[in-house]
Amino acid sequence: MLQGFLFSGVSCGIKTKGRDLGIIISETPANAAAVFTKNKFQAAPVIVSKERISKGLARGIVVNSGNANAATGEKGIKDALRMADKLAELSGFSPDEILVASTGVIGIPLPMDKIERGIEKAFSELRSDGFKDFAEAILTTDTRIKMETASMTVEGREIEILGIAKGAGMIEPDMATMLAFILTDASVEQEALKEALKIAVDMSFNRISVDGCQSTNDSVFILANGKAGNRIIKDGQLFEVFLTSLMKVTHSLAMQILQDGEGVTTVFQVEVESAKTDEEALLIAKKVVNSNLVKTAIYGKDPNFGRILAAAGSISSSIEPEKLELYIDDVLIFDKGVPVEFDRGKIFKSDFVRIKLVLNTGSGKAIFYGADLTEDYVRLNAHYTT
């Protein structure tokens, strides 16, 4: 059982129905780190939390859904600060120890009267097993909550990691329209925590794309409060053990986001092998994943290999078609410049499709994950604010 964290999630009327405001509290000061969107139009809560997380310590997080508090000018900054101040007043913590996040519609001021009453209500309902209520409170177009846990034993001490995330649309690396909150009772040195989070995010949340659209509010937070009582994790084998468990959590959350993508029926993996470099392999894999023509082919279960080849060839000048092999679900369909006869009944047999490009030009490799593009995605986003 995760030690030293309290959670709550309530409805305060931002959304027409369901929970829309959540709080996380660490019972003791926690080392903290975060990764934020690289979008230049960063939401007010991102600006506020980015400044506060630089100090490396946190005690609480307050989150609302239904309103992104983005593109709201100076008022948006004041409202984000007020959210944190309200939780600080109730908890007795310093305002600098409170982080804030928001998700939802862009360009509308926060209904602060509702939010302040919601924070009061949420604070009164904090409990150690309230994480499902919190997980519900951060959802927007998601159809289900997203959580993952991991456990490890470090020198006889049991350590727990809990990850909670939201995200369904505007999913694109650096990062995605997503929020993630990772809590651990491990004792982790702040710089090590920061490094572990960066590695884990790069290999999970920054390897998925639903629609290639980058958000204004993306944030991943991690708090480590040390309640497990282990020897502080800094580097070496202890760091690797912790990182492995953290990556299990972030990878699972990333896949849950993809599977719950807006209108998604099929998730697919693009693996590039034998590229000149890892960087080239990653660029090719991402380009294929973000191709609307590939996405629609996946949706239609159409083995239109030309779309895959065209996407790959548009991003890399070092591809040599006469060397390339293309597989779908481990079935070879294109080999060294020409199509190969194959059994269509052996591909697209599940809601997870594997595409592999073997370039045979080097030792670089990468994997990227995507989702199909459907009528439901268009329908939902055509009427998002109406």
N, C-alpha and C positions, 0 to 999 in steps of 0.2 A: 504494500500500500504506500503510495506516494506520501511523504511526510512534509508537514509544514506549509501547505497551501490550502486556501479557502476559495470557493467559487460561488457564483450566483448568476442567474439570468432571469430577467423579468420583462414584462411588457409595459412600455410607458407611452405608447400611442404614436410612435414615429411611423411604424408600418400599420396597415389597416388591420392586420391580425398577426398573432404570434409574438414571441419574445423578441425584443429588439435592443436590449441593453444588458451588458454583462460586466462583471467585475472579477478580477483575480487578485488575491492578496497573499503575499508571503509573510508568514508569521515572524520571520527574522530577516534582516537585510540580506539581499541576494546579489551575487555577482550577476551582471547582465550584459547581453550583447544583442545586436540586431543587424539585419540587412534590410535595406529599403529600395524601393523602385528607383530607377535611374531616369525616369521621365522628368523633363524639365518643369512640367506643370504639376508640382508636388502639392498634395493636399495639406491643409493646415495641420492635421494631427501628425503627419510625417515630419513636417518642419519642426514641430514642438518636440516630438519624441526623439528625433535625430540629435537635437541639441542636448537633451537630457541623458540619453543613453551613452553619450561620450564620456560621462563621468564613471561609467562602469558599474553602477549600483542602482537597484530599484527595489521597491516594496509593493507596488501595486500597478494594475493596468485597468483602465476603464475603456470600454468599447461600445459603440453603437452601430446598428445596422439600419438600412433604409435611407440613409443620408450620408453622402461621402464627405461633407464639409470640404469640398474641393472647388476651386475657382470662386471662392467666397471672400477674397480680399482680407483686409485688416480685421474685419469682424470675425471671419473664420478663425484667425489666429487667437483672438480674444476668447471666442467660444471654446476652442480646444483647451486653452489655458484654464478657463472656468470649469470645464469638466474635471480636469486634474485637481484644481483647487478645491472643488466640492468634495471629492474623495479624500483629499488631504485633511480637510476640516473634520470629516466624520471619523477618520482613522487615527488622527493625531500624527500622521507622518508628515515629513517635509514635502511641499509641492514638487520639489526637484526629484523626489523619489517615485513620483507617479507618472506612468506612461499613458498615452492615449492613442486610440485608433478609431477609425470610422470607415464605413463601407456603404455604398448605395448610390443614389442618384447624384450627379454632379451639378453644381451651380445653384443650389438652394440653401439658404441659411438654416442652421440648426434650430429646431424649436426648443430653445433652452429652458423654458418653463417646464415642459414635459420631461426633458432630460434631467434636470436637477431633481425633480420629484422621483424620477426613475432611479437615479443614483442613491437617493435616500432609501428607497424600497429595496434595491439590490443589496445595499450594505447591510440592511437588517436581516437579509435572508442568506448571508454567507454561511457555507458549510463545507466540510472537507469532501463530501460526496456530491457536490453541486456541479460537477464538471459537465454533465449532460445538459443541464439547464443553460450553462454558459455556451456550450457548443451550439445549441439551438438559437441563442440570442444573436449570434454573429452571422447568421445565414441571410442571403439575399435571394438570388434565383436558384440557389441550391435546392435539391430535392431531399437531401438527407444530411445528417451530421457526419463529420469526418474526424475520427480519433484513432490514435495508435499508441501502444505502450511498448516499453522494452524494460527488461530487468537484467541486472548483472551482479556478480559478486566480486567485490574488490577487497582483497585481504580480509575475508571473512565478513565484510559489511555488505548488506543487501542495498542496492541502489536502484531507483526507479526513474524512468523517464516517461512523461505523458505529453503527447502532442495533440493539439486541437487545431483544426484549420477550416477555412471556408474558401470557396472558389468554384465558379462554374463557367463564367464567360470572361471575355477580355483576358484570356490566359496566354501570356507570352513571356519568355525569359526576361530577366531583369525587372521584375520577376513576372507576375501574372496578376489578374484581378483577384487577389487572394490575401488573406491574413492568416498567419500561423502563430501559435503560442505554444512554446515548448517549455515545460517545467521539469526540473530534476532536483531531487534532494541530495545529489552528489555535491561534494566539495570540489570545485574546479577553479583554478586560478583564472583571473579575468582574461588575460591575454590568450591563454589556452582555450578558454570558452569561445572567445571571438574567432580564433583560428578554426576550431572544430565546426562552428556554425557556418563559416564561409565555405569550408570544404563540403559540408553536407548539403548546403543550399545549391552550390555549383553542380553537384552530381544528382540533384533531385528536382527542386522547383525550377531551376534554370535549365532543365532538360525536357520541359513539357511545353506544349502549345496547343490550345484549342482553336484559336482563330487569328493568331499573330498580332493581337492588339494589346498594347502595353497600357497598364493602368496608372492612375495618379496616386493610388493609396497603398500599393503593395508593401507589406511589412511582415517580417519574420522576427519574432522576439524569442529569446531564451533566457530563463532565470534559473540560477543554481544557488539554492539556499544553504547547502551544507548540512542539512539535518540528518543525513545518513551517518555522519561522523567518520567518514573515511579519511585516510591520509590525502591531502590535497593533490589533485591531479594537475600535473604541469606538462609532462612530456613523457617520452619513452613508452614502455609497454602499457602503463596505466592509461595514457592518452589514447593509444590505439584501441584499447578495449572500450573506452568511453565513446570514441568516434564511431566504432563499428555499430554500437547500439543506437547512437544518435542517427546514423545514416539509415538504419532499419526504419526508424520512425519517420524521417523526412521522405524517404522513398515511398513508403506506404501512403503517406498523406498526399504526395504528388500524384500517385496512381489513382487514389480516390477522387481527387479533383478532376482528373481526366475522365474517369468513368462517369462522373456526374456532370460533365460538361453540357452546356445548353444544347439540347437536341441530339446529343451524342448517342449513337447506337453501337459504334465499333471504335475501339482504341487500337492504334497500330504503332509498331516499333520500327524505326529505321536504323539499321546497323550498317556502318561503313567499315570495311576492313581493307588493309593493304593500300591505304592512301599514302601520299608522300609524308604527311605529318598528321599528328592528332588534331591540330588546328584545322587543317583542310578537311579531314574526315568529319569534324563537328559542323563545319560550314555546310558541307554537302548534305549531311543528315538533316540539319535544320531546314535547309532549303526545300528538300523533298517533303518534309512534314508540313511546311507552311504553304505548299502549293494547293490552291483551291481545286485544281484539276485532279490532283492526286486524292485529295480529301473526298471529292464527289465520286471518284472511281471506287474508293474504299467503301463508301456508302452503298453504291450500286453493286458491289462485289464483282467489279469489272476488272479483269487482269490486263488493263491497258498499260503495258509496260512502257510505251512511248512517252507517257506523261511523266513517269519516274525518271527515265533517261533524260528527258528534256530539262526537267528541274535540276538534276545533278549537273548536267553539262552547262547550264547557265551560270553556275557559280564558280566553277573550277576550270581553268584553262589547261590543267595538267592531266585531265582524264584522257586516256587513250582507248577509244571504243573497241579496238581489236583485242584488248586485253581484259575487258570488263566482263564480269559474271553478275547476273541478277537473279535472285531467288525470291519467291513469295511462299511463305510457310514451308521453307526448306525444299521447295520444288524449283529446280532450275528452269527458267523460262527464256533467258537470253544469255548467249555465251559467245564471247570473242567476236562481237560485231554483227551477229545474226540471231534471229529468234530460234527457239528450240521447241519441238513438239512436246506437249505435256498434257497431263490429265487434269482438266479443270475441276473435276470432282474432288481433288486432293487439296484444294486451296479454299480460303474463305469459309472454313467449316466452323468457326467460332467467332465470338465477339472480340477476339484479340488476334490481330494479323501481324505477321513478322515479314518485314522486307529487308533483304540483305544485298548490299552492293559490295562486291569484291573487286577492287580496282587493279590489283596486281602491279602497283607502281612503287610500293614502299611498305613501311611497317606501321603507319598511322592508323588509328581506329577510334571510333566513337559510337555512342548510341543516343538516339533522341526519340521522344515519344510524342504522338499526336492523336487526334481524334477526327472522325469523319465530319462532313459538313452536310446538314440535312435541312429539309423544309422547316422543321420545328425551330432550328436556330434562327432562320430568317424571320419567322413569324414572331418569335419572342422579342427579338431585338428591334423589329420594325415598330413595335408598340411599347417600348420599354418605359417611357415616361408618360404615355397616354393611356 
